Amino acid sequence: MDRADRGASIEICYEVYSPDGTQPRIRYTIASTTLVMVDAATGRPVRISDELRERFAPYVEQPVVFAKRG
C-alpha cells in the first residue's frame, strides 16, 4: 500500500469458529469491519499513524472476498 492510500480507516477481516476442542470445528461466519480513527474532541477522522499500521503488519493477509457486496 503506498502512502497516498493511507487514510483514517483500516479494514479488519476475521472468521469466527466454534470453541477450541469442538469436533468437528465449525466456521460460523466470515466478517469484515471498517475501523475509522477519529479525534475525540472534534469527531473528525484522523489519519492512522505509520506506527499503528506497523503494529497491525504481523496480522495483515489478503482481504476477505465476499460474493455479494453492495
N, C-alpha and C positions, 0 to 999 in steps of 0.2 A: 504494500500500500504506500503510495507516495504521499509526501507531506500535504499536498493540496487536497487529498481525500480525507484528511483527518479533521473531524469536526467535534461536535458536542455529544455525539451519540456513539454507542457501541452495541453491537448485536450479540446476545448470548444465546447459543443454541444448546439444547440439552435433551436427554432422554430420561424417562422415569421408569424404573424397573421394580419388580416385586422385591421384597426384602431379601437380604443375603441369606443363603441357605435354603431358600424356597426352590423346590424342584417340581416341574421344570421352571426355569427362570422365565418370567413373562415381562415383555416390554409393554407398559401401559400406554405410553404416549411419547411423541417426539414434539418438541416445542421450541419456540424462539421468542425471546423477549428483547425489546429495544430499550436500553437504558439511556437516558439523557441527563447529563450533568447540568445543574442549574445553580446560579448564585442564590443563596438563601435570602439575601436582603432584597434583591431586585426581581427574582423569579425568572431572570433571563438565562438562556443557555450559555454555558461556559465551555470552551474547548477542553478536551481531555488532554492532560499533560503527557508528554513523552514518557515520563517516569511511570505514570499509571498504566499506559499502554505496554510498557516493558514488563510490568508485573503480570499482566494478562498473557504475555507472549508464550509461556510454557504450556498454556492451555489452548492455544489457537490451532484449529483444524479447519477443514473445509466446512463451509456453512451448510446447514440443513436445507435440502431442496424439497419444497412442498409441491404436491401435484396441482393444487389449485391455490392461488394466492392473488387476492384482489388488488 
